[in-house]
Amino acid sequence: MQVLMVASECAPFVKTGGLADVVGALPAALAPHGVTSQVLLPAYPGLFPLLPKGKEVAQFGDLPGGAARIVQVEAEGVPLLLLDAPQLFDRPGGPYIDENGKDWDDNHIRFAALSMAAARIAMGAIDGYQPDVLHAHDWQAALAPVYLRMAGRDTPRTVITIHNIAFQGRYGPQVLGQLHLKTDWFHPEGLEFHGDLNMLKGALMYADQITTVSPTYAREILTPEFGMGLDGVLRSRAGALSGLLNGIDTDVWNPSGDPSLAQTYDAKSLKGKAVNRAEISRQMWLDPDHPGPLFCVISRLTSQKGLDALLEAVPHLVSSGAQLAVLGTGQSELEQGFSQAASDYPGRVGAIIGYDEPLSHLLQAGSDAILIPSRFEPCGLTQLYGLRYGTLPVVARTGGLADTVIDANLAALAAKAATGFVFDDISGIGIANVIDRVIAAYSDQKQWQSMQRAAMRHPVGWDVSAKGYRDLYADLV
């Protein structure tokens, strides 16, 4: 079976979050199940060195934003189709924002071009290639099923995966002409959303299947609290909606062979975690002799992630005898807040504002617990990395966090099944309370190590979900 995936990012080539990890890992995960995938991705500047190594397989003269070509190349084990449109993607900054942190004002054109290219490829624009399924990821690829339907096509079959429904691609109706969209499709049962074009809604209306990245999130987005205004649309298509839990690449995230670690280790010998904790202390200016647990945060620093509430709990965390290491970037007030906490509590709190992939691996290996107090979390990957590395996740009871972490309640502890700590109150007080639970558990090292080993046994790979996607594709075809 042939599947064309289309997305705005794909690890290891371009990444701002978990979307990239999923798109980068899925092709290899699907291959053992008889699914051959190609990933259509914009040719951002970081991918320019791949263009001369590939083969031009298609040209388009009339995409939104102008002409483009498709270059086919394989890199890092991922089969890529690169949309080479320099006028749209050859620019500094990130995939979506400029160097000043502002959204590019033509993002609607850039990602409509990506979506239209996907639809054209799905309709046979590349000689000898006809996918059975077009699988679009998030709002940046959401118009692909729409363009297919506007061309009068009901094959190949289409899937849209929602990685975070908070991001929808919403623009004024004046852009319809720029995006080559039919104005008579602009109505409440089509592309219109409170007077605007909503790109994600288009896919929710016209794709054959809708998936999201955890079973709990699939239920949550049917409610006004989590549906971000699209809950009614989703309820109308509930029969086409399912939740398939994300996995992680267990070769890349492997404490027994991770080259980013100061010392590798496995569940049989956890002593290597102490060596990695010492290296964290060195890099993040923490007291290396501190006896309490080390919590880490590896995250976008946003209120969605509950980190404003965590910031309120930092004084309690420190006074209770713990340390905190923070790695991330995001809202300026949170960046400043954690930087100030590091200044206020030298040796007890460390903060690096930015993102460093090797350091994120080291933090997973050397920390005792990872804090993820998200107000909503479609799936989450950092808790899966924590499980894999024996760094116990401390998570809010939402989305994929609730689906992947077994709380250290009395029954789970007695059954030696507990893998972390789950809580409900996302406030400074609520986080302080769960921190107290973690510190109390940490004081019993025999029990703590039992939980670490249970966490490291917990399946976090793609095997089950890859089979789920294969079955979904097969049912569609």
Buried (B, 14 or more C-beta within 10 A) or exposed (E): BBBBBBBBBBBBBBBBBBBBBBBBBBBBBBBEBEBEBBBBBBBBEEBBEBBEEBEEBBEBEEBBBBEBBBBBBEBEEBBBBBBBBEBBBEBEBBBBEEEEEEEBEBBBBBBBBBBBBBBBBBBEBBEEBBBBBBBBBBBBBBBBBBBBBBEEBEBBBBBBBBBBBEBBBBBEBEBBEBBBBEEEBBEEEBBBBEEBBBBBBBBBBBBBBBBBBBBBBBBBBBEEEBBBBBBEBBEEEEEBBBBBBBBBBBEBBBBEEBEBBBBBBBBEEBEBBEBBBBBBBEBBBBEEEBEBBBBBBBBBBBBBBBBBBBBBBBBBBBEBBBBBBBBBBBBEEBBBBBBBBBEEBEBBBBBBBEBBEEBBBBBBBBBBBBBBBBBBBBBBBBBBBBBBBBBBBBBBBBBBBBBBBBBBEEEBBEEEBBBBBBBEBBBBEBBBBBBBBBBEBBEEEEBBBBBBBBBBBBEBBBBEBBBBBBEBBBEBE
